[in-house]
Amino acid sequence: MKFQFDHNNINVFDLEKSLKFYKEALGLMEVKRHEQAEGKFILVYLGDGATQHRLELTWLK
């Protein structure tokens, strides 16, 4: 996977709670999602709609 934007990564235990937190606290919205075929991990990229920077949330099984 090739990234064309700056991003930071945070590993999370509860993806849905984390998505809710970043939306309510910082106004970040999901802009891209990648779910590994065997279900071993999910990557969710959040953005603010104003910059190219992304926050990557990683959930590991």
ZIBEL-V236776 format. One record per residue. N is the residue number from 0. RES is the residue in one letter. PSI is psi in degrees with one decimal (999 if undefined). Layout:
# ZIBEL-V236776
n;res;psi
N;RES;PSI
N;RES;PSI
This chain:
# ZIBEL-V236776
n;res;psi
0;M;125.9
1;K;129.6
2;F;135.6
3;Q;22.6
4;F;155.9
5;D;143.0
6;H;159.6
7;N;153.5
8;N;138.6
9;I;127.4
10;N;135.1
11;V;151.4
12;F;-37.7
13;D;101.3
14;L;-44.7
15;E;-42.2
16;K;-38.7
17;S;-43.0
18;L;-43.4
19;K;-44.8
20;F;-51.6
21;Y;-29.3
22;K;-49.1
23;E;-41.1
24;A;-38.2
25;L;-3.5
26;G;20.3
27;L;136.8
28;M;151.3
29;E;128.2
30;V;-17.8
31;K;148.4
32;R;140.4
33;H;119.7
34;E;121.2
35;Q;139.6
36;A;-40.4
37;E;3.5
38;G;18.9
39;K;-24.8
40;F;159.6
41;I;132.8
42;L;130.3
43;V;129.1
44;Y;129.1
45;L;146.3
46;G;164.1
47;D;-3.9
48;G;-6.5
49;A;-25.7
50;T;170.3
51;Q;-9.5
52;H;141.8
53;R;147.2
54;L;121.2
55;E;120.3
56;L;128.6
57;T;122.3
58;W;124.4
59;L;133.3
60;K;999
